[in-house]
Structures are given as C-alpha cells and as structure tokens.
Amino acid sequence: MINRRNLLGAVASVGLALGLVTPALAQEDKPQLRFSAVFSEQDIRADMMKRLQENVADIADLELYYGGNLFKQTTEIIAIQRGNLEMGNVSPQDIATQVPAFSILTSAYLFRDAAHLNEFFKSDAGAEMKALAEDQLGIHILGPTYFGTRQVGLRIDKEINTPEDMAGVKLRMPGGDAWQFLGRALGANPTPMAYAEVYTGLQTGAIDGQDNPLPNVENMKFYEVMDQIVMTSHLVGYDLLVISQEVWDSFTDEQRQAFEAAADEAIAWSTEQHLAREGELASFFEEQGLNIYTPDVDAFRTYAQQMYLDSDLSKDWPEGMLDRINAL
C-alpha cells in the first residue's frame, strides 16, 4: 500500500532526478533564529534588522522581536546562554555585568564619534575585547550598532552647565552597575527604570530626566514630556549585535563569511542613517518648544573621566587598553 509519506517521498525523488525541486527544498531546514531588542519597530535599527533578515534568508530564518516583547532589557544574554534566544542587540553594559574588564567600553567620553567606535572594533584591540566576551559568555559579536551620541534630556527648567548642577537630579538609567555608575559620573542621582516606562516616568515626575541619543528621544516621543536637552555628548551610544556562539559554530565557513558580510552592510547603513538623523533633530526639538544648549563639556569630561579612573571599575580594565583606544 502506498501511503501519503511514501508518495511524497517518491515525488521528491523523481523531482530531484528531473531537476524540478529547487536546491532550497532539497536542503535541510534552515535554523530558526529569534532576535530580541528593546528598541521599537520605528527605530532605524529595526530597518537594519530587516535588511539583515533579507540578506541572510538563504542561511537562516530570522524572526524579529522589538520593544522588549520577547525578552526585557538586560536579560537577552542570559536567554542566549540558556538556549532560549539565538540573537540579540545587547548593551556593552550588560556584558560588563558578567565580564568586568568590558566596563572600559562603557566609560564616558571614551569614543570620539561613530568612526572611532567602528575603527576600534575592527582593530586588534577590539578583537581582543570581543574575544573576552565571546569566550566567557558564549556569544559571537557581529559588530557595534551605533544609535547616536547620548545627551541629557530633562523635564525640569533648571539650567545645567557643570556636573555640580546635576546634583539631586533623578536621571533615569538602565539597570546594572555600569549604567548606574555612568549616571553618577554625570553628577546625577541615577534611577533604574525600564526603557518602556521612561515616558510615563517623565510625565509623572517619577524621574527628572533621561539620557539617550536624539533619534531615541524622537522614536519614543520623550520630547513630549521634556523641557530641555543638555548636549553633554557624554557617551557614543552603541549596542552590540550578537549571535549565540553555538549557532555560529554550526554554520559552515562560507555561511559565516556571508552572515558577517550581511551584518557589516546592515550596520553601516544604520550608522549612516543615525548620523543624518541626528543632524536634523536638534532643530525639530526646538520647534517643539524645547531648550537645546551645550554646557561646559570639558568640565563634564574631566569630572567623569576622573571618577572612572578613581573607581574600582578601572581596576578590571586590561592594562594599556585605554591608551590603545585613544591612539586609534
């Protein structure tokens, strides 16, 4: 008796013999990769991931989840380690929680701009830092996803010129020691709060402000509940696009090269889009009634860098790494 399975098998065999079945159907099923990020679907990086999704379609089926709907901020790495997630857009601060040496890459006023950031991650020094995270966490870092230079946005009308002016300001920062330290390095009183709760926190006065690049302020409409933006430019904002090391190792050399090239292209496109958008948004926010101004950035830089150098965080920094970054 010929059952349905035998019949389908016979048809497939004949189809292969006659060249009627496409190679894709003849291959084993492609791996399903779940990607999680806290940024919204309106974010430029969401379009970045859609580009990547299309360009790696022959290698894997990439499922995209935004807004922290699959995993909340700070939990993505653990989800990957437990096998519950294959890809994520994770902050270097989250990596530093498990790999203290990585905290050097979270320090204020470290990278000069997006070009300096990318140059570092392509350098030998960058390869060494990536290897630290990969060896200890079981993730493969595809590259840094720049999302703008972080500025301080406040709902209060107090003018800020130096770190001393930030005393007592409840500044929302993500959870984690590295993020909280950054808030203190700006002179503020850091307050942990989930990204999705920031709008309501500003609206109700639970927090006095937040720090994000201008594109994020637009995407999340924080400007609707803020009075001013202080252009501290304290951190070149970036996350890291990562994939499970186990998944990465399961790819062939050819697949890894193609996947890496697709990631590089998508990341470069996203960076260009962010840089262009940053140049436009200051004027837009002023039109919305916000006061946009530049404080004494040298005072902020000096204060922040000294705090880092005097802290326990810097004790974990790889010897000579700071000089190597500055020399790029």
C-alpha positions in Angstrom: 0.0 0.0 0.0 1.3 3.4 -0.9 0.7 5.9 1.9 1.0 9.7 1.7 4.5 9.7 3.1 5.8 7.2 0.6 4.0 9.0 -2.2 5.6 12.4 -1.3 9.0 10.7 -1.0 8.6 9.2 -4.4 7.6 12.6 -5.9 10.5 14.3 -4.3 12.9 11.7 -5.6 11.6 12.0 -9.1 11.7 15.8 -8.8 15.3 15.8 -7.8 16.2 13.4 -10.6 14.5 15.7 -13.2 15.8 18.9 -11.6 12.3 20.1 -10.7 12.9 20.6 -7.0 14.8 23.8 -6.0 18.1 23.4 -4.1 16.5 25.2 -1.1 13.8 22.5 -0.8 16.4 19.8 -1.1 18.5 21.2 1.7 17.9 20.5 5.4 15.6 23.0 7.2 17.3 26.3 7.8 17.9 27.2 11.5 15.3 29.5 13.1 17.0 32.4 14.8 14.9 34.5 17.2 16.2 38.1 17.6 15.2 40.3 20.6 15.8 44.0 21.1 14.3 46.7 23.3 14.1 49.3 20.5 10.8 49.9 18.8 9.8 48.9 15.3 10.0 52.6 14.4 13.7 52.6 15.2 16.3 52.8 12.4 17.8 49.7 13.8 14.6 47.8 13.2 15.1 48.6 9.5 18.7 47.5 9.9 17.5 44.1 11.1 15.0 43.8 8.3 17.9 44.3 5.8 19.9 41.6 7.6 16.8 39.3 7.6 16.5 39.6 3.8 20.3 39.2 3.2 20.7 36.0 5.3 17.4 34.4 4.2 19.4 31.6 2.4 21.3 30.8 5.6 18.6 31.2 8.4 15.1 32.1 9.1 15.4 35.3 11.3 12.4 36.2 13.5 12.4 39.8 14.7 11.0 40.9 18.1 11.1 44.5 19.2 10.1 46.6 22.2 11.3 44.1 24.7 8.3 42.0 23.9 10.3 38.7 23.8 12.9 39.5 26.5 13.3 42.6 28.6 16.4 44.8 28.6 19.4 43.2 30.4 18.0 39.6 30.1 19.0 38.8 26.5 22.5 37.4 27.2 21.1 35.1 29.8 18.4 34.0 27.4 21.1 33.2 24.8 23.1 31.3 27.4 20.1 29.2 28.3 19.3 28.4 24.7 16.0 30.4 24.7 17.3 33.0 22.3 19.7 33.0 19.3 20.4 36.7 18.6 20.1 39.9 20.4 21.0 43.6 20.4 22.7 43.9 23.8 24.4 46.8 25.5 28.1 46.7 26.4 27.0 47.5 30.0 25.2 44.2 30.1 28.3 42.4 29.0 30.3 44.2 31.7 28.0 42.8 34.3 29.4 39.4 33.6 32.8 40.4 32.2 34.1 43.3 34.4 37.0 44.1 32.0 34.4 45.1 29.4 33.4 48.1 31.6 36.2 50.1 29.9 34.0 50.1 26.8 31.1 51.6 28.7 33.0 54.6 30.2 32.0 58.2 29.5 33.9 60.2 26.8 35.8 57.1 25.6 35.0 57.1 21.9 35.2 60.3 20.0 32.5 59.5 17.4 30.9 56.7 15.4 34.0 56.4 13.1 36.3 56.0 16.2 33.9 53.3 17.6 33.9 51.3 14.3 37.7 51.6 13.9 38.2 50.2 17.4 36.0 47.1 16.8 37.9 46.4 13.6 41.3 46.7 15.3 43.4 44.1 17.1 42.5 45.8 20.4 38.8 45.4 19.5 39.3 41.7 18.6 40.9 41.1 22.0 37.9 42.7 23.8 35.4 40.8 21.7 37.2 37.5 22.4 36.9 38.2 26.2 33.1 38.4 25.9 32.8 35.5 23.4 35.0 33.1 25.5 33.2 33.9 28.7 29.6 34.4 27.6 29.1 32.0 24.7 28.2 34.8 22.3 29.7 35.9 19.0 29.8 39.7 18.5 28.9 40.7 14.9 29.6 44.4 15.4 28.6 47.6 17.2 25.2 49.1 16.3 25.6 52.9 16.7 22.5 54.7 17.7 23.7 58.2 18.4 25.6 60.2 20.9 23.8 60.3 24.3 22.5 63.6 25.6 20.7 64.5 28.8 17.0 65.3 28.5 15.2 67.0 31.4 11.7 67.8 32.4 12.9 70.5 34.9 13.7 74.1 33.9 17.0 74.3 35.9 19.9 75.2 33.6 22.8 72.8 33.6 26.3 73.9 32.9 28.6 71.7 35.0 28.3 68.3 36.8 27.7 70.1 40.0 24.4 71.4 38.6 23.2 67.8 38.2 23.3 67.2 41.9 19.9 65.8 43.1 18.6 65.3 39.5 16.8 61.9 39.3 18.2 60.7 36.0 16.8 57.5 34.6 19.5 55.0 33.7 19.0 51.3 32.7 19.6 48.8 35.5 23.1 47.4 36.1 26.2 48.8 37.9 27.9 50.2 34.8 24.8 52.2 33.8 24.3 53.5 37.3 27.9 54.5 37.6 27.6 56.5 34.4 24.7 58.4 35.9 26.9 59.3 38.9 29.8 60.2 36.6 27.5 62.9 35.2 26.9 64.3 38.7 23.3 63.0 38.8 21.3 60.7 41.1 20.8 57.7 38.8 17.4 55.9 39.0 17.0 52.5 37.3 13.9 52.2 35.1 12.9 50.0 32.2 13.1 51.8 28.8 9.4 51.2 28.1 8.5 53.1 31.3 10.5 56.2 30.7 7.8 58.2 29.0 5.4 57.7 31.9 8.2 58.3 34.4 8.9 61.7 32.9 5.2 62.5 32.6 4.5 61.8 36.3 7.7 63.2 37.7 9.0 59.9 39.0 12.2 60.9 37.2 13.6 64.3 36.3 15.3 63.2 33.1 16.8 60.5 30.9 19.9 60.2 28.7 19.5 59.0 25.2 20.6 59.9 21.7 18.3 62.3 19.8 16.9 59.6 17.5 15.7 57.6 20.5 14.1 60.7 22.0 12.1 61.1 18.8 11.2 57.4 18.4 9.9 57.2 22.0 8.4 60.7 21.9 10.2 61.6 25.1 10.4 65.2 23.8 6.6 65.5 24.5 7.3 65.3 28.3 10.6 67.1 28.4 11.6 70.8 28.7 15.2 70.8 27.7 18.1 68.8 26.2 21.6 69.4 27.6 24.1 68.5 24.9 26.6 66.8 27.1 27.7 64.3 24.4 28.9 62.1 27.2 28.7 58.7 25.5 28.8 57.5 21.9 25.8 55.3 22.1 26.0 51.8 20.8 24.8 48.2 21.4 26.3 45.0 20.1 24.7 42.7 17.6 25.3 39.3 18.9 24.5 35.7 18.0 24.8 32.5 20.0 28.3 31.0 19.7 26.7 27.6 19.4 24.7 28.7 16.4 27.7 30.5 14.9 29.8 27.4 15.2 27.1 25.3 13.5 27.5 27.4 10.3 29.9 26.5 7.6 32.9 28.8 6.9 31.1 30.1 3.8 27.9 30.8 5.8 29.8 32.6 8.5 31.5 34.8 5.9 28.2 35.6 4.2 26.4 36.3 7.5 29.3 38.6 8.7 29.2 40.5 5.4 25.5 41.0 5.6 25.7 42.2 9.2 28.5 44.6 8.3 26.4 46.1 5.5 23.3 46.4 7.6 25.2 48.0 10.5 27.0 50.5 8.2 23.6 51.5 6.6 22.1 52.0 10.1 25.1 54.2 11.2 24.7 56.4 8.2 21.0 56.9 8.8 21.5 57.7 12.5 24.2 60.3 11.8 22.0 62.0 9.2 19.0 62.0 11.6 21.0 63.4 14.5 21.9 66.4 12.3 18.2 67.2 11.8 16.6 66.6 15.2 18.0 69.5 17.2 16.1 72.0 15.1 13.0 69.8 15.3 13.0 69.7 19.1 13.5 73.4 19.3 10.4 73.8 17.1 8.6 71.7 19.7 9.5 74.2 22.4 12.5 72.5 24.0 15.5 74.5 25.1 18.6 73.0 23.4 22.0 74.1 24.7 25.6 73.0 25.2 27.0 73.0 28.8 30.7 73.1 29.8 31.5 69.8 28.1 35.2 70.0 29.3 34.0 70.2 32.9 31.8 67.1 32.4 34.6 65.2 30.6 37.1 65.9 33.3 34.7 65.1 36.1 33.6 61.8 34.5 37.0 60.5 33.5 38.4 61.1 36.9 35.5 59.3 38.5 36.2 56.3 36.3 39.9 56.3 37.0 39.4 56.5 40.7 36.8 53.8 40.8 37.0 50.0 41.3 35.7 49.6 37.7 39.1 50.7 36.2 40.9 48.1 38.2 39.5 45.5 35.9 40.4 47.3 32.7 43.0 45.4 30.6 46.4 47.1 31.0 47.2 49.6 28.3 43.8 49.2 26.6 42.8 52.8 27.3 46.0 54.1 25.6 45.4 51.8 22.6 41.9 53.1 22.2 43.0 56.7 22.5 45.8 56.1 19.9 43.4 54.9 17.2 
